[in-house]
Every structure is written in structure tokens, then in C-alpha cells.
């Protein structure tokens, strides 16, 4: 199942640091590169604001 980062993202970088596949791209808000994402859920579990959702 694919993951997406919503507008609730505060840009704290927790997901970026936790992603084992380096699939998180830094920007105004973070974005998940679906080609690199293995759908492991690490980012979802690490997000303090629950800004990452399953699609």
C-alpha cells in the first residue's frame, strides 16, 4: 500500500531520518518517492503529527 505525506507535515524531518530506502524528498513539505518506497511503514510509525497516510 502506498503512503503519502499530507499538509499536516511540519517539516520536522523525522520521516526523512527514519526511511531505510531514502525515499523521502525534502521540500516545503516532505514527499515520498513511490519508486524508492518499499512500503515498510517506518515513516508512518515515526511521524509525530500523523501526517503520513496510506493511499
C-alpha positions as CSV (number, residue, x, y, z in Angstrom):
1,X,0.0,0.0,0.0
2,X,1.4,3.4,-1.0
3,X,2.0,6.2,1.5
4,X,1.5,9.9,1.1
5,X,2.5,12.9,3.2
6,X,-0.3,15.3,3.9
7,X,-0.4,19.1,4.5
8,X,-0.3,18.3,8.2
9,X,3.5,17.8,7.8
10,X,5.5,20.2,10.0
11,X,8.8,19.5,8.1
12,X,10.5,18.1,11.2
13,X,12.4,15.5,9.2
14,X,11.7,12.5,11.4
15,X,10.4,10.5,8.4
16,X,13.4,11.5,6.4
17,X,15.8,10.2,9.1
18,X,13.8,7.0,9.6
19,X,13.3,5.9,6.0
20,X,15.7,3.0,5.2
21,X,15.2,3.5,1.5
22,X,15.9,7.2,1.3
23,X,12.5,7.6,-0.4
24,X,11.6,10.9,1.4
25,X,12.3,14.0,-0.5
26,X,12.8,17.3,1.3
27,X,10.8,20.3,0.2
28,X,8.2,22.8,1.6
29,X,6.7,19.6,2.9
30,X,8.2,16.2,2.5
31,X,7.2,13.9,-0.4
32,X,7.6,10.2,-0.7
33,X,9.2,8.9,-3.9
34,X,7.0,6.0,-4.8
35,X,9.6,4.3,-6.9
36,X,12.0,4.1,-3.9
37,X,9.4,3.3,-1.3
38,X,9.2,-0.3,-0.2
39,X,6.0,0.4,1.8
40,X,7.7,-0.7,5.0
41,X,5.7,1.8,7.1
42,X,8.6,3.1,9.1
43,X,7.8,6.7,8.1
44,X,4.2,6.2,9.1
45,X,5.2,5.0,12.5
46,X,7.8,7.7,13.1
47,X,5.6,10.7,12.2
48,X,4.8,12.7,15.3
49,X,1.9,14.5,13.7
50,X,0.3,11.6,11.9
51,X,0.8,13.4,8.6
52,X,1.6,10.3,6.7
53,X,-1.4,8.3,5.4
54,X,-2.0,5.1,3.4
55,X,-3.5,5.5,0.0
